[in-house]
């Protein structure tokens, strides 16, 4: 799987090809997670389509995906309402995310080609340079590319598909934790442990360090949400 494959949708150049539905989903997710859209607020398709200058089709797609993340509740005859996932549901999503990403990292340590290992190092270095700018959005884009590179390096298309699908559900919460003070630097340090294990071909260590990284992401999100 190449770094710019349709399965990942992200290239090592940090230029994700977002659809209108994806862009709308990210904006709405940010508004909900930040509290700018309060739980119980109605999401009117027509109003959102007018606000973002899109048709109602991408609005429906965005709402459907947000519902899978627990950020929207769709009720018959009442439309879509802003929601918040129950804490145990969010913990469950992160637990599965950690296991899947751990599998990807472990397989990548065994299966990555020399070219793919070089690509991983390149993405990792680009993230380091982004830290100086302190831009959470740009770092998020690079972070997507970093993890996508590892999914591809695992050389297991089914695992990559499952991991990406879970990632989409957890994405709003992963994005939010980058707003914590000093989080970009900490994230890069965690990535470095994963990268070094993969480059040395140490499957068990790569899996362990990736698992620890995702659990830390969960903890950072919880800290962020407590500060709101």
N, C-alpha and C positions, 0 to 999 in steps of 0.2 A: 504493500500500500504506500503510495507516494505521499509526501507531506501536503500536497494540495489536492488530495483525492476527495471525491464527493462525500465519502464516509466521514471525513473530518471537517471539511469545509473551511479549513484554515491552512494558510501557507506560512512558511518560515519567514516571509516578508512582513508578517503582521498585518495583512490586508484581507480580512475575512470578507467574503462576498455575502453580505447580509441581504436577505429578502426584506420586503416591506413589513411582512408579518414579524420577522425576527427583530427588526429595528424597533417596531412598535412594542413588541413584548419586552424588550430590554428597558425601554423608557417607562412603561407601565410598572414593570417589576421594581425599578429604582424608586419610583414614586410611592409604591406601596411599602417597600422595605423601609424607606426613610420616614414614613408616616405622613407623607403629603396627601395620600389617599387613605382615609381612615377605614377601618373595618366596618362593613355595613353600607359603605357608599356604593351607589348604583353605577354600573359601567354601561352607559347607553351607546349602542353600536353606531347610531347615526351621529351622535355628538362627537364620538371619538374619530369617526371617519372624516368629519368636517375639520376637527382640530388638527389632525395629522395629514390632511389632504390626501387621503387614500380611499379606496372603495371599501365596502363593508366586508369583503372576503378576507383581506389580511387582518381585519379587526377580529373577525370570528376565529381565525387561526390563532391569533395571539391570545385571545381569551381562553381557548381550549388548552393551549400549552400552559398558561398560567394556572389553570384549574388543576393540572397534573402536579404542579409544584405546591398546591395548597394555598396559593395566593388569591384565588378567585373561587367563588362558589356559584355554580350555575343552577338555578332553580326553575322548575317548570312554571311557566306563566308569570314569572317574576324577573326574568332576565338574569344578568350576572351581577354579583355583589362582591366587593372587596372582602377578603378573608385573611386569616393568618393560620398557617398550619399548626396543629397541636404539637406541643414540644416533643412528645414521644414519636410522632410521625417524622418530624425533622431529624431527630436522632437516628431513626431507622434508615432514612435515606442516606445519611452520611456514613452509617456503618456499612451499608451495601456499596456505596461509592468507594470507601476505603478498601474494601475487599477486591473490587473489580480493578481499581487502579494498581493495587498491589500485584495482582496477577499479571497485568500488562507490563509492569516494571520488571518483574521476575523473568518473564518470557523475553523481554527486550534485552536483558543482560545476556541471555543465551543466544538470541537469534539475530540481533542487529548486525547488519553488514558494516564494513569499514566506512562506507559512504554515509550510511545512516548515523553512525556514531559521530562522524564529523558534523553532520547536520544538527545533531542534538547539542554538541558543543557550541555551534554557531548561534543557535537560538538562545542557549543559556547565557552566552556572552552579550547578546543584544539586550537581554533582560537586565543584566548588570549595568549596562550603559543607561538604560531607562530609569534606573533608580535615582540617578542624579537629578532628573527633571521632576521627580515626585508627582508624576501624573498617573493616578490610579487607573484611568480608562486605558491609556496606552499600555500600561503594565498588564492589565487584564487581557488585552489582545495578544500580547506576547506570551502570557501564561497559557492561553488557549492553544497557541502554536506549540509551546513546550510540551504540554500533555498530549496533544495530537501526534507529535513526533514519536512519543513513546508508544501510543496506541498502535501506530503504523509499524513500529519496530518490533512489536510483539508477534507480528505475522500470524495473526488469528483473526480473520475478518468477523467471525461471529462474536468473539469477545470484544472487539473494537466497537461493533454495533451496539452491544448491550451497555458498554461503558459510556459511549457517547449519549445514548438515550437517557441514562441515569444522570449524566452530567448536565444535560439540558434542564432536567427537573431541579437540580440542586444549584444551577448557575446563579440565580438571583442572590443567593446567600453567600456563594463564593465571591461574587463581585463586591458585595457590601463589605466584607472583612478587609479589603484592601484600603478602606478609608481609615482604619485604625492607625494611630501614630506609630511610625517605625515598622509597619507591617511589610512594606515592600522589601526592605533589607532582610528581615527575618525569613520571608518567603524564599528569597534567593539563596540564603544559607541552607534552608531545608532542601531546596532543589539541588544544591551542590552535592549534598550527601547522596542523593539519588543518582545524579549524573556520574559521580566517581564510582559508585558501586556497579552501574551499568557498564561503564568503560572498562572496568576490571573483570567483567563477566561474572560477577558474584550474584547469582540469582537470589539466594536467600536474603542477603543484605539489601539488595535493591528492593525486594518486596517489603522488607521490614521498614526501610527508611521511607518508602512511598506511603505505606499504611500510616506511619507516624505523622507524616506531612498532612494527610487528609484529615486525620483526627485533630491536628493542630488548627487546620482551617475551620473545622467545626467549632472549636473552642474560641477562636478569634471572632467568628460570627456571633456567638453567644455574648461575648464581651461587647461587641459593637451594638447589639440589640439592647443590651442593658443600659447603654449610654444615651439612647434616644429619649 
